[in-house]
Amino acid sequence: MKPTEIVLHPLDNVRLANLCGALDENIRQIETAFDVTIARRSERFTPAGRIGPDPPCGAGPAPLLREIRCAPVGG
């Protein structure tokens, strides 16, 4: 199976920093929640691993990354 690559466009460094967190802490939390690994290079993410029959949020890490990326910045 070919890995899914998620490219977040347009590149927005503030949103990317908010998505990833300090030292990619948020990405590590997503990895733990979905029992996957996520390789990241700038705005490109490649999740790898087995998604179980009942993943959190119903779909896996790709839609979650896209949804978080589109969330408003600030409050």
C-alpha positions as CSV (number, residue, x, y, z in Angstrom):
1,M,0.0,0.0,0.0
2,K,1.4,3.4,-1.0
3,P,1.7,5.8,1.9
4,T,-0.6,8.8,2.0
5,E,1.1,12.1,1.8
6,I,-0.7,15.2,3.1
7,V,0.4,18.5,1.8
8,L,-1.0,21.5,3.5
9,H,-1.4,24.5,1.2
10,P,-1.0,27.3,1.2
11,L,2.1,27.2,3.3
12,D,1.5,29.3,6.4
13,N,4.3,29.1,8.9
14,V,2.1,30.3,11.9
15,R,-0.5,27.7,11.2
16,L,2.1,25.0,10.6
17,A,3.8,25.9,14.0
18,N,0.5,25.7,15.8
19,L,-0.3,22.4,14.2
20,C,3.0,20.8,15.0
21,G,3.6,22.4,18.4
22,A,6.9,22.9,20.0
23,L,9.4,20.3,18.8
24,D,6.5,18.5,17.0
25,E,4.8,17.7,20.3
26,N,1.3,17.9,18.8
27,I,2.4,15.5,16.0
28,R,3.7,13.1,18.6
29,Q,0.3,13.2,20.4
30,I,-1.5,12.4,17.2
31,E,0.9,9.5,16.6
32,T,0.2,8.1,20.0
33,A,-3.6,8.5,19.6
34,F,-3.7,6.7,16.3
35,D,-0.8,4.3,16.9
36,V,1.0,5.6,13.8
37,T,4.2,7.4,12.9
38,I,4.1,10.7,11.0
39,A,7.1,11.8,9.0
40,R,7.1,15.6,8.4
41,R,9.1,17.7,6.1
42,S,7.9,21.4,6.1
43,E,4.3,21.3,5.1
44,R,4.4,17.6,3.9
45,F,3.2,14.9,6.3
46,T,3.3,11.1,5.7
47,P,1.5,9.0,8.3
48,A,2.5,5.3,8.4
49,G,1.2,2.4,10.4
50,R,-1.9,0.3,10.8
51,I,-5.2,2.1,11.6
52,G,-7.3,-0.2,13.8
53,P,-11.0,-1.1,13.2
54,D,-12.2,1.7,15.4
55,P,-9.8,4.6,15.2
56,P,-10.4,7.8,17.2
57,C,-12.4,10.4,15.3
58,G,-13.5,7.6,13.0
59,A,-11.0,8.1,10.1
60,G,-7.3,8.2,11.0
61,P,-4.7,10.9,11.1
62,A,-5.0,12.4,7.6
63,P,-8.4,14.1,8.0
64,L,-7.5,15.1,11.5
65,L,-4.3,16.9,10.3
66,R,-6.4,18.7,7.6
67,E,-9.1,19.7,10.1
68,I,-6.6,21.1,12.6
69,R,-4.8,22.9,9.9
70,C,-8.0,24.7,8.9
71,A,-8.9,25.7,12.4
72,P,-8.8,29.4,13.3
73,V,-5.5,30.7,14.8
74,G,-5.7,32.6,18.0
75,G,-8.8,33.2,20.1
